[in-house]
Amino acid sequence: GILLQNSDALIVQCIFENNSSGDFGGAVGIRGNGSPQFINCTFRNNGLGAANPANTKGGGVVFLREGAPLFVNCLFHNNKAWEGGVLLVMFGTPTFINCTLVNNQATIGHGGVFFDPDGRATFRNCIFRGNTTTKGVGLSDQGYSGSGGTTLIRYSNVQGGWIGTGNIDADPLFTASYALQTTSPCKNTGDS
């Protein structure tokens, strides 16, 4: 979908849909020292979930080779890859704030949402729900953080649980559009 090389691009209110790759990063490839920002964007049916999928090996949405991208108020749903249904981190330090990550899948390897073997990613005030993988169960359904580090997840609602400050594991009570119902346990539980 888009390749960012040494870029500080600001991408606002965009929809990335039905993108795929013959290798890594179905919708977004990020390389170099840039710090691109994605604000209020929707990522759906990317990677192996695309209309004409190639063999997206890792990162159904994002493949991060280097850089420090920021994702704020983004929705990731129905994305697929062999590993890391949403994100595969090779190097770099991605940050996700106030994001909803639902129904993503790793079809062969680890990490329904992320494959982050060196624990470089940070998630804050995010919701992880309905993500799956064929490798393992439980924590691996949401993400894989290898022995090289620990992916930091804080003040988030993680199905199956995740060790970290302020995390919960509860039905978020979504509406049909993944907004939160007024009685959602996620209301007023994030870190401002």
C-alpha positions in Angstrom: 0.0 0.0 0.0 2.7 2.5 1.0 6.4 2.4 1.6 8.0 5.1 3.8 11.7 5.5 3.7 13.3 8.0 6.1 9.9 9.7 6.3 8.2 11.8 8.9 4.9 11.6 7.0 1.6 12.6 8.7 -1.2 10.4 7.6 -4.6 11.3 8.9 -8.1 9.7 8.6 -7.1 7.3 5.8 -8.4 3.8 5.1 -5.9 1.1 4.2 -8.0 -1.8 2.8 -7.3 -5.0 0.7 -3.5 -4.4 0.4 -1.1 -7.3 0.3 2.6 -8.0 -0.3 4.7 -10.7 -1.8 6.9 -10.5 1.3 6.4 -8.3 4.4 4.0 -5.5 5.3 0.7 -5.9 3.5 -0.3 -2.2 3.8 2.7 -0.3 5.2 6.5 -0.8 4.9 8.6 1.5 7.1 12.4 1.8 6.7 15.0 4.3 7.7 15.2 6.8 10.6 11.8 8.5 10.1 9.0 8.9 12.6 5.8 8.7 10.5 2.4 9.2 12.3 -0.9 7.6 11.5 -3.8 9.3 13.2 -7.5 8.1 13.1 -6.8 5.6 10.4 -8.5 2.3 9.6 -6.6 -0.8 8.5 -8.8 -3.7 7.3 -8.5 -6.9 5.2 -4.8 -6.4 4.6 -2.1 -9.0 4.1 -3.6 -12.5 3.5 -7.0 -10.9 4.1 -6.8 -8.9 1.0 -9.0 -9.4 -2.0 -6.1 -10.8 -4.1 -3.7 -11.9 -1.4 0.0 -12.5 -2.1 2.0 -14.5 0.5 2.4 -11.8 3.1 4.9 -13.5 5.3 4.9 -11.0 8.2 3.0 -7.9 9.3 -0.3 -8.1 7.6 -0.5 -4.3 8.0 3.0 -3.0 9.0 6.5 -4.3 8.5 8.9 -2.2 10.5 12.6 -2.4 9.5 13.7 0.8 11.3 12.2 4.0 12.5 9.7 5.1 15.2 6.2 5.2 13.8 3.3 6.4 15.9 -0.3 5.0 15.5 -3.0 7.0 17.4 -6.8 6.2 17.5 -6.4 3.6 14.8 -8.6 0.6 14.1 -7.0 -2.7 12.9 -9.4 -5.5 12.0 -9.5 -8.6 9.8 -5.8 -8.4 8.8 -3.8 -11.6 8.3 -0.2 -12.7 7.7 1.9 -15.8 8.3 3.3 -14.1 11.5 2.1 -10.9 13.1 -1.4 -10.3 11.7 -0.9 -6.6 12.2 2.7 -5.9 12.9 6.1 -7.5 12.4 9.0 -5.6 14.1 12.5 -6.3 12.9 14.1 -3.1 14.3 12.7 0.3 15.3 10.3 1.3 18.0 6.6 1.5 17.1 4.1 3.0 19.5 0.3 2.4 19.5 -1.9 4.7 21.6 -5.7 4.4 21.9 -5.9 1.7 19.2 -8.4 -1.1 18.7 -6.9 -4.4 17.3 -9.6 -7.0 16.7 -10.0 -10.2 14.6 -6.5 -10.2 13.2 -4.7 -13.5 12.6 -1.3 -15.2 12.2 -2.0 -18.1 9.8 1.2 -20.0 10.2 3.4 -18.6 13.0 3.1 -16.5 16.1 1.3 -13.3 17.0 -2.3 -12.6 16.0 -1.5 -8.9 16.4 2.2 -8.5 16.7 5.4 -10.5 16.1 8.0 -8.5 18.2 10.9 -10.9 19.0 13.0 -8.2 20.7 10.3 -6.5 22.6 10.6 -3.1 20.8 6.9 -2.1 20.5 4.8 -0.1 23.0 1.0 -0.3 23.3 -1.0 2.1 25.6 -4.8 2.4 26.0 -5.4 -0.3 23.4 -7.9 -3.1 23.1 -6.9 -6.5 21.9 -9.9 -8.9 21.1 -10.6 -11.8 18.9 -7.1 -12.2 17.5 -5.9 -15.7 16.7 -2.8 -17.7 15.7 -2.2 -21.3 14.8 0.9 -21.4 17.1 0.1 -21.8 20.7 -2.8 -20.4 22.6 -3.5 -17.6 25.1 -0.9 -14.8 25.0 0.4 -15.9 21.7 -3.0 -15.2 20.2 -2.5 -11.5 20.8 1.2 -11.2 20.3 4.6 -12.7 20.4 7.4 -11.1 22.3 10.6 -13.2 22.3 13.4 -13.7 24.7 15.2 -10.6 23.4 12.8 -8.2 25.2 9.3 -7.7 26.4 6.7 -5.8 24.4 5.3 -3.1 26.7 1.5 -3.0 27.0 0.0 -0.7 29.6 -3.5 0.4 30.5 -5.0 -1.9 27.8 -7.7 -4.5 27.6 -6.0 -7.7 26.5 -8.0 -10.8 25.9 -6.2 -13.6 27.8 -4.3 -11.0 29.9 -0.9 -9.4 29.6 1.4 -8.4 32.5 1.7 -4.6 32.7 0.5 -1.6 34.6 -3.3 -1.0 34.4 -4.1 -3.9 32.1 -7.5 -5.7 32.2 -9.1 -8.6 30.5 -12.8 -8.0 30.0 -15.4 -7.9 27.3 -15.0 -4.3 25.9 -18.7 -4.2 24.9 -18.2 -3.0 21.4 -20.9 -1.6 19.1 -21.1 -2.9 15.5 -18.6 -0.3 14.5 -16.1 -1.1 17.3 -17.0 2.0 19.3 -17.6 1.4 23.1 -21.0 1.1 24.6 -21.6 3.4 27.5 -21.3 0.5 30.0 -17.9 -0.6 28.6 -15.3 -1.5 31.3 -12.7 0.3 29.1 -14.3 3.7 29.7 -12.1 5.9 31.9 -9.5 3.2 32.5 -6.7 4.5 30.2 -3.7 6.5 31.0 -4.2 10.2 30.1 
